[in-house]
Amino acid sequence: MQSHHEYSGPLHAAILTIRLVVFLSGVIVGTVLQPVGLTGGIATGKSTVSKLFSESDTVNGCDPGDTEFVIIDVDGIAHDILLPDKFGADSVYHRLIDEFGEGILRTEEKEITQASEESRIKRNPPIDRRKLGDIVFRDSQKRRKLNSITHPKIIKIMIHQIIMEGLNFTCFSRGKYKQQSPKKKRRVVCVDIPLLFEGGIPMRFLFGTVVVVACSPKLQLQRLQKRNTDLSLEQCKQRIASQIPIEEKARRANVVIQNNSDFDQLKSEVRKVKSEIANIVVGKQRGIELSWLVVGMGILMLFV
């Protein structure tokens, strides 16, 4: 059987041209889709920073306001897949009940005005995340089981949203074109993902730039106790211990936002970091991990 190496003339040139086009297209798409990873530890202030990222602002003559920061909330995805009807086949509602029992279901229902909705809720009472958390944070084996069920679904939905936002396909809504503001010349997709480093090396290399929101361990515990008053001191410590230490996350990051002071100081720090990230991701210092991966694959396509 004749391989493409034996082709000659116009046919061989056409094959190389097609592969070169695919290769260059892959490089372009790879850099466009490469998102920023925003992570941190529990109660370090990551959610607050995520909200600040989505705001437009101008500081010291630099205008990160011309860059649109699009936030993909992975914790929101993790919450929604626990619902029976939100993501259809990607819902893990019934799998978690089969695995951990009906004891993880919420027992007290709020008043609901519509009878049809009330009937649906009674058939499928929501999963109580606190009850589920109490089970898995005490038992590492059960936590690994939970992760094996939820993580593949979360990653699938997250990557789909990255592609949609990176290529700006979400500007089309129900067939109607939604025009982007002309002031927004640049676009950065930022994934708010609590367990980025816990996801391992493959997850790390999905992101060209990783931002970690950090604070002192003492302050982290104090904030968690203040935020979750229903948790005991031991439960708070268990939740913090279930994650990679915040100092280690900060060491692995490209950018670290220290949140040891007040809100005004944090807001000022975020403004500076947004400008830095806009230049890294969209400007000349664009992150290159994914791009180089695509380049390598393209080179193999040219010569294999």
C-alpha positions, 0 to 999 in steps of 0.5 A: 500500500502506498504511503503519503511519503511516496506521493510526488508533485502536486498531490504531495504539496497539497497534503503538506499544505493541508497539514500546515493549515491544520497545524497553524489553526491548532496553534491559533485555537490553542492560544485563544482557548487557553484560560486563566485558572483562579484558585486558592484554599477554602475561605481564602477569599477566592470567590471575592476575587472572582467577583472583582475580576468580573468588574471593569476598572481603570487604575494608574493610567492602565486600562484593564477595562478594555479587557473582558474577564469572563468567569467560569464558576466550577463550584457552580457547576459542581453544585448544579450537577447535584440537581436531578434535572439541571444537566440531564445525563450529566447529573450525578444526583441518582448515582450519589444517592445509590452510593451514599444513601438517602441520608444525604437528601435534604429533609426540610423543604421550603414553601413553594408556591406552584403545585407542580414544582412542589410535586417535583421537589417531593419526588426528588428532594435536593442533596444536602451538601453539608450532609454529604460533606460531613461524610466525605471529609471524615473518610478519605476513601469516600471522598475519593469515591465522590471525586471519581463520580463528580470530577469527570462530569465537572471537567466535561462541562467546564471544557465545553464552557471554556470552548464556548467562551474562548471562541465567543460562541456565547454571543449568540443567544437563542439564535439572536446575536448579542453584540459585544461592547466596542470598548472590550477589545480583549477577552480573557476566560478565567476559570474559578476552580477551587481544586485546580492543583488537586486535579493533578498535572493534566488539570494544571497544564490546561491553564496557561496562567494560574492565580492563587488567592492566599492568606495565612493559615491562622486567618484562613481558619478564622474566616472559615469559622466565621463564615460557616458557624454551623461547623465545629472547630474540628470540622473546619480543620478537616475541610482545610486539611482535605486540600493542599496547603495554601502555602504549597499552592502559592508556590506553584502559582504564576501569580499570587494575591495575598488576602491578609488585609481589608477589602480595599487593599484586596481590591487594589491588588486585584486591579493590578493583577488584572492588568498583569494578566491581561498582558500575559494572556492577551499580549506578548507574554501570552502563556504558552503551555497549551500552545507548545503542546499544539505546536508539537502535535502539528510538527508530528502531523507534518512529518509522520 
